[in-house]
Amino acid sequence: MLNSGNAPATNATQTKERLYAQLAVSLGRTSRAISQTADLCEQLQVDLHAMRVFAGLDAAKFMTVAAQLNPEPEEEDKSVDVDPKNEKEQKS
């Protein structure tokens, strides 16, 4: 009778140990996946920063080219600003 009492406990112990081993493997996989996700998030931050820098540089290039290709509106604005000043100076 003692053996029959020990048999279920042994089976329960083996089952428990097997389940703990499966849990340990699963937690190890989860830990690796979380670590990989953290690495990917860090790389994403680096990539986003680089994109901001390059977008800023490209915007500066476009603004420079636009200013060189379209200088007339700026000159017209200056000439309008200069005319009222000349009128005031002439009146003084």
BAFI-3210 file (N, C-alpha, C; in Angstrom, 3 decimals, decimal comma, padded with zeros to 6 digits):
// residues 92
n [1|2|3|4|5|6|7|8|9|10|11|12|13|14|15|16|17|18|19|20|21|22|23|24|25|26|27|28|29|30|31|32|33|34|35|36|37|38|39|40|41|42|43|44|45|46|47|48|49|50|51|52|53|54|55|56|57|58|59|60|61|62|63|64|65|66|67|68|69|70|71|72|73|74|75|76|77|78|79|80|81|82|83|84|85|86|87|88|89|90|91|92]
n.u [000,805|002,000|003,657|001,807|000,767|002,946|003,442|001,535|002,370|004,981|004,553|003,145|005,113|007,028|005,560|005,163|007,828|008,442|006,672|007,649|010,145|009,361|008,200|010,465|011,941|010,169|010,098|012,745|012,787|010,958|012,357|014,568|013,195|012,144|014,513|015,523|013,514|013,886|016,438|015,804|014,063|015,828|017,531|015,667|015,198|017,693|017,687|015,451|016,378|018,495|017,010|015,639|017,780|018,781|016,482|016,284|018,644|018,100|015,862|017,048|018,702|016,766|015,522|017,631|018,102|015,600|015,609|017,635|016,621|014,285|014,607|013,316|010,780|011,726|013,326|011,400|009,899|011,790|012,151|009,666|009,665|011,737|010,896|008,832|010,455|012,232|010,471|009,754|012,213|012,644|010,654|011,526]
n.v [-001,189|001,212|001,678|002,112|004,493|006,164|006,159|007,834|010,321|010,475|010,509|012,919|014,636|014,320|015,280|017,896|018,807|018,532|020,383|022,719|022,794|023,179|025,676|027,161|027,033|028,362|030,895|031,616|031,854|033,952|035,955|036,286|037,185|039,602|040,973|041,134|042,710|045,078|045,781|046,222|048,400|050,327|050,553|051,538|054,070|055,248|055,192|056,838|059,273|059,734|059,999|062,387|064,182|063,967|064,741|067,376|068,392|067,980|069,626|072,103|072,210|072,259|074,699|076,452|076,079|076,876|079,554|080,519|080,023|081,491|084,453|086,853|087,506|088,236|090,485|092,236|092,648|093,997|096,311|097,503|098,047|099,876|102,109|103,551|104,495|106,170|108,158|109,260|110,231|112,137|113,949|114,941]
n.w [000,000|000,657|-001,487|-003,539|-002,656|-002,862|-005,576|-007,063|-006,036|-006,950|-009,702|-009,827|-008,930|-010,950|-013,109|-012,277|-012,224|-014,929|-016,035|-014,846|-016,078|-018,736|-018,412|-017,701|-020,093|-021,778|-020,549|-020,975|-023,786|-024,018|-022,687|-024,415|-026,677|-025,742|-025,241|-027,854|-028,997|-027,546|-028,490|-031,183|-030,923|-029,960|-032,188|-033,976|-032,881|-033,375|-036,174|-036,714|-035,706|-037,481|-039,816|-039,248|-039,203|-041,848|-043,238|-042,422|-043,553|-046,272|-046,540|-046,091|-048,337|-050,391|-049,781|-050,237|-052,990|-053,961|-053,191|-054,806|-057,348|-057,413|-056,977|-057,472|-056,117|-053,574|-054,158|-055,130|-052,822|-051,278|-052,798|-052,538|-049,829|-049,719|-051,188|-049,654|-047,584|-048,892|-049,732|-047,278|-046,473|-048,396|-047,774|-045,358]
ca.u [000,000|002,848|004,125|000,734|000,648|004,090|003,408|000,925|003,194|006,118|004,040|002,826|006,396|007,616|004,747|005,468|009,175|008,370|006,005|008,591|011,161|008,725|008,057|011,794|012,265|009,286|010,576|013,996|012,414|010,341|013,432|015,309|012,327|012,090|015,823|015,589|012,606|014,554|017,491|015,166|013,564|016,998|017,944|014,643|015,466|018,861|017,254|014,579|017,225|019,191|016,028|015,402|018,955|018,812|015,342|016,673|019,632|017,414|015,026|017,945|019,104|015,627|015,322|018,713|017,827|014,420|016,006|018,435|015,794|013,188|015,035|012,505|009,842|012,450|013,744|010,207|009,565|012,758|011,907|008,467|010,063|012,659|010,174|008,255|011,523|012,738|009,482|009,862|013,465|012,487|009,790|012,214]
ca.v [000,000|002,386|001,916|002,709|005,877|006,909|006,204|009,067|011,465|010,487|010,983|014,339|015,338|014,324|016,188|019,254|019,140|018,679|021,656|023,781|022,832|023,827|027,089|027,771|027,188|029,404|032,178|031,917|032,356|035,265|036,880|036,578|037,987|040,954|041,568|041,461|043,838|046,262|046,135|046,780|049,733|051,204|050,794|052,396|055,430|055,731|055,422|058,010|060,455|059,940|060,509|063,796|064,944|064,015|065,541|068,772|068,757|068,069|070,827|073,247|072,226|072,716|076,121|077,162|076,033|077,707|080,957|080,880|079,977|082,465|085,628|088,017|087,946|088,898|091,799|093,069|093,030|094,996|097,565|098,089|098,581|100,996|103,265|104,414|105,142|107,270|109,227|109,906|110,971|113,302|114,897|115,494]
ca.w [000,000|000,674|-002,849|-004,330|-002,191|-003,374|-007,040|-007,567|-005,652|-007,863|-010,988|-009,675|-008,855|-012,294|-013,936|-011,834|-012,699|-016,383|-016,313|-014,496|-017,135|-019,885|-018,064|-017,779|-021,517|-022,300|-020,028|-021,683|-025,118|-023,831|-022,345|-025,651|-027,549|-025,176|-025,490|-029,281|-029,210|-027,011|-029,447|-032,379|-030,573|-029,905|-033,574|-034,566|-032,419|-034,118|-037,555|-036,743|-035,537|-038,755|-040,781|-038,933|-039,636|-043,307|-043,696|-042,210|-044,572|-047,562|-046,519|-046,265|-049,750|-051,188|-049,533|-050,916|-054,430|-054,214|-053,059|-055,975|-058,553|-057,319|-056,212|-057,803|-055,074|-052,489|-054,631|-055,197|-051,455|-050,843|-053,498|-051,945|-048,533|-049,898|-051,709|-048,610|-046,821|-049,711|-049,694|-045,976|-046,449|-049,255|-047,082|-044,193]
c.u [000,855|003,358|003,045|000,502|001,775|004,042|002,728|001,744|004,390|005,685|003,721|004,103|007,049|006,859|005,052|006,838|009,193|007,732|006,895|009,695|010,597|008,564|009,395|012,202|011,438|009,724|011,892|013,728|011,820|011,396|014,242|014,489|012,239|013,405|015,965|014,692|013,229|015,664|016,904|014,607|014,705|017,479|016,940|014,849|016,645|018,462|016,360|015,373|017,967|018,237|015,725|016,557|018,965|017,645|015,642|017,674|018,980|016,531|015,882|018,410|017,976|015,391|016,392|018,469|016,639|014,771|016,821|017,597|014,702|013,616|014,127|011,526|010,539|012,862|012,553|009,810|010,506|012,485|010,661|008,814|010,926|011,907|009,547|009,326|012,065|011,760|009,568|011,125|013,348|011,645|010,526|013,062]
c.v [001,264|002,711|002,571|004,168|006,738|007,071|007,463|010,306|011,582|010,989|012,471|015,168|015,423|015,281|017,638|019,686|019,350|020,020|022,845|023,911|023,504|025,327|027,812|028,004|028,324|030,789|032,588|032,473|033,756|036,317|037,261|037,454|039,426|041,675|041,991|042,659|045,129|046,724|046,775|048,178|050,739|051,542|051,697|053,844|056,035|056,073|056,654|059,295|060,768|060,493|061,981|064,655|065,077|064,822|067,024|069,243|068,902|069,308|072,070|073,351|072,744|074,213|076,945|077,210|076,921|079,184|081,406|080,908|081,040|083,703|086,832|088,416|088,653|090,301|092,739|093,534|094,116|096,334|098,255|098,711|099,821|102,237|104,117|105,119|106,332|108,436|109,976|110,747|112,233|114,358|115,586|116,670]
c.w [000,000|-000,726|-003,702|-003,917|-002,725|-004,887|-007,564|-007,213|-006,578|-009,234|-010,939|-009,629|-010,226|-013,222|-013,592|-012,340|-014,210|-016,754|-015,954|-015,553|-018,387|-019,646|-018,171|-019,231|-022,119|-021,827|-020,688|-023,070|-025,026|-023,520|-023,578|-026,591|-027,055|-025,411|-026,948|-029,600|-028,701|-027,953|-030,696|-032,111|-030,509|-031,314|-034,287|-034,146|-033,169|-035,547|-037,665|-036,573|-036,833|-039,808|-040,525|-039,422|-041,153|-043,863|-043,523|-043,241|-045,938|-047,622|-046,716|-047,715|-050,630|-051,005|-050,229|-052,416|-054,767|-054,131|-054,263|-057,243|-058,560|-056,530|-056,423|-056,710|-053,919|-052,906|-054,716|-053,807|-050,959|-051,513|-052,943|-050,606|-048,689|-050,347|-050,614|-047,790|-047,597|-049,708|-048,379|-045,906|-047,297|-048,563|-045,944|-044,516]
res [m|l|n|s|g|n|a|p|a|t|n|a|t|q|t|k|e|r|l|y|a|q|l|a|v|s|l|g|r|t|s|r|a|i|s|q|t|a|d|l|c|e|q|l|q|v|d|l|h|a|m|r|v|f|a|g|l|d|a|a|k|f|m|t|v|a|a|q|l|n|p|e|p|e|e|e|d|k|s|v|d|v|d|p|k|n|e|k|e|q|k|s]
***
